[in-house]
Amino acid sequence: MNALNVIRKPVITEKSSLLQEKKVYAFWINPKATKIDVKMAIRQIYGTDVAKVRLIKVVGKFRAIKKGIINKRKETRKAYVTLADNAKLDLNKFEKSEKSVEVKLASSKSKTPKTAKVSKKTKTI
């Protein structure tokens, strides 16, 4: 796996900022990534040694949008990375470019490209 495909983005919350004082950093990762993948990706992106990696599965929850309509959040994974001695990460260094996907519709006669719309899956009760 590519390093930028393994680590999606750093987790920036109050809890994760308190853990950074103890040299523990939190990242949202690819659900298929392993501990070894995360360790190699941190070494490749930031150039620091990793002492320990812990992985947590965040279960997708159901959420009521309107009366009778329920939406489910995706299941994701989170990695807590403990760094070796005298190591520090600059979370601003991690930048992932957003790719905008433009799709030209064959039936459209206009010359401007139209973007594809993505609809969320919803369940009705």
Phi and psi in degrees as a GROMACS rama.xvg file:
@    title "Ramachandran Plot"
@    xaxis  label "Phi"
@    yaxis  label "Psi"
@TYPE xy
-72.9669  147.643  ASN-2
-61.6725  -37.5032  ALA-3
-75.6526  -16.9688  LEU-4
-85.0071  -23.667  ASN-5
-76.7464  -52.0635  VAL-6
-98.3934  119.636  ILE-7
-83.6451  -52.4286  ARG-8
-167.977  158.331  LYS-9
-75.241  150.495  PRO-10
-87.9253  122.038  VAL-11
-117.223  93.7806  ILE-12
-135.351  176.368  THR-13
-65.9779  -40.5975  GLU-14
-65.1047  -42.9644  LYS-15
-69.0594  -31.5491  SER-16
-70.6921  -31.5245  SER-17
-70.9722  -33.4446  LEU-18
-71.9567  -24.2733  LEU-19
-65.3388  -24.6956  GLN-20
-66.3809  -25.9306  GLU-21
-96.2916  13.6618  LYS-22
64.8288  34.8061  LYS-23
-118.114  124.477  VAL-24
-118.729  143.304  TYR-25
-111.091  139.127  ALA-26
-137.212  143.45  PHE-27
-81.0883  131.654  TRP-28
-126.875  171.193  ILE-29
-67.9824  134.231  ASN-30
-60.716  -21.3247  PRO-31
-91.8141  -2.47235  LYS-32
-75.9072  147.409  ALA-33
-104.927  175.904  THR-34
-62.7216  -38.1569  LYS-35
-67.3363  -39.4871  ILE-36
-61.2515  -43.0991  ASP-37
-65.6208  -42.9305  VAL-38
-62.3099  -43.7849  LYS-39
-68.2933  -36.282  MET-40
-67.9292  -40.573  ALA-41
-63.9295  -41.939  ILE-42
-64.4673  -37.907  ARG-43
-74.5707  -41.226  GLN-44
-78.7002  -48.9237  ILE-45
-99.3692  -20.9576  TYR-46
74.2112  30.3011  GLY-47
-120.801  158.969  THR-48
-85.9638  143.24  ASP-49
-110.007  130.625  VAL-50
-87.6884  -42.7355  ALA-51
-151.537  147.294  LYS-52
-129.369  129.802  VAL-53
-119.12  134.27  ARG-54
-111.487  139.149  LEU-55
-129.224  135.602  ILE-56
-94.277  122.621  LYS-57
-98.1764  114.261  VAL-58
-77.0245  138.214  VAL-59
-70.8345  134.317  GLY-60
-107.758  155.587  LYS-61
-87.2001  143.994  PHE-62
-139.583  129.746  ARG-63
-82.9862  124.754  ALA-64
-91.9096  -56.0385  ILE-65
-132.387  -178.592  LYS-66
-66.8583  116.765  LYS-67
90.5345  -5.48644  GLY-68
-114.936  125.431  ILE-69
-121.591  136.662  ILE-70
-118.175  142.365  ASN-71
-111.695  131.718  LYS-72
-77.961  155.499  ARG-73
-74.4228  151.737  LYS-74
-81.6102  134.275  GLU-75
-131.933  177.217  THR-76
-129.969  149.247  ARG-77
-126.509  141.994  LYS-78
-119.53  130.889  ALA-79
-102.552  117.852  TYR-80
-109.048  122.276  VAL-81
-98.9809  127.087  THR-82
-88.2364  159.29  LEU-83
-73.1578  177.215  ALA-84
-60.1342  144.311  ASP-85
56.3137  31.2971  ASN-86
-113.984  147.314  ALA-87
-145.992  145.08  LYS-88
-109.926  143.405  LEU-89
-104.756  104.055  ASP-90
-68.6675  -16.4688  LEU-91
-73.9446  -16.3862  ASN-92
-70.9591  -27.3431  LYS-93
-79.0411  112.337  PHE-94
-132.368  129.545  GLU-95
-117.542  123.224  LYS-96
-74.7875  134.489  SER-97
-86.0367  125.219  GLU-98
-97.025  122.544  LYS-99
-90.5932  126.741  SER-100
-95.7467  121.741  VAL-101
-111.91  130.474  GLU-102
-119.799  127.666  VAL-103
-93.853  126.269  LYS-104
-85.221  136.273  LEU-105
-69.4668  -34.2603  ALA-106
-79.6506  -13.9282  SER-107
-77.7366  133.271  SER-108
-98.6942  -8.14533  LYS-109
-74.9583  152.656  SER-110
-86.7629  -11.6969  LYS-111
-84.7258  136.501  THR-112
-72.6795  142.523  PRO-113
-105.262  143.761  LYS-114
-90.0052  148.51  THR-115
-78.9933  140.19  ALA-116
-96.0578  137.778  LYS-117
-110.115  123.983  VAL-118
-102.064  144.31  SER-119
-83.5439  145.793  LYS-120
-79.2713  130.062  LYS-121
-127.99  151.43  THR-122
-114.467  145.178  LYS-123
-112.746  146.639  THR-124
